[in-house]
Amino acid sequence: MTPDPNWALINDFHGQGLPEAIGEGDFQENCEQVARAYGWLVHHNADSRRADAGLPDLVMLSRPSPEGGVVLALIELKTNKGKPSAVQEEWLGRLVNVDRVVTGWMQPRHWLQYVQLCFDPDALAD
């Protein structure tokens, strides 16, 4: 069995916990650092006050598995005393029930396809 080349890294992250009273910003930085070290793509809105409420703090994509699959993770971060707001709970509740992901990019000329997607997402399955 070949040893994992990231073993030292894994040991560094798993060998220690985080301080009980860590702030959300420092917690988020640690989470991003670990994810990136393991090859994840990570997005965090730098100023969530200017974003719509509810979207989880971290949007992450794993590195591809040997079969080519990728994991999409949407994670809300809170301090040990924090709890998700009602809007965050609604987002998380819907996310657990996702059965399909639509990706792509659009230009203004794709407006009608976008409206169709919003009106009837199942129409795209055809």
C-alpha angles and dihedrals in degrees: 000000000000114000116243107260088219094056094113089050092047090049091050093053098039096040095069138042129216123258113273092235097045113148122240093249093053090043090052092049091052091048092051092047093053094045093050091046088058092049101262123146107231132197123188122172103237093210110028090176087078094048130080112273122258107033108127117255098244127045108188139177120198123224111268117276118233087266091053098252121139130202119226111206125187110188130184112208124211135167117252088268097041128098132193117264120241091262091049090049089052091052092047091046092054094043092058088059097050109134098171137026122210116202135174143096130270141202128199089266088065092059096116092051089051092050089048090051091052093045098044117005091180090064088073091062091073 
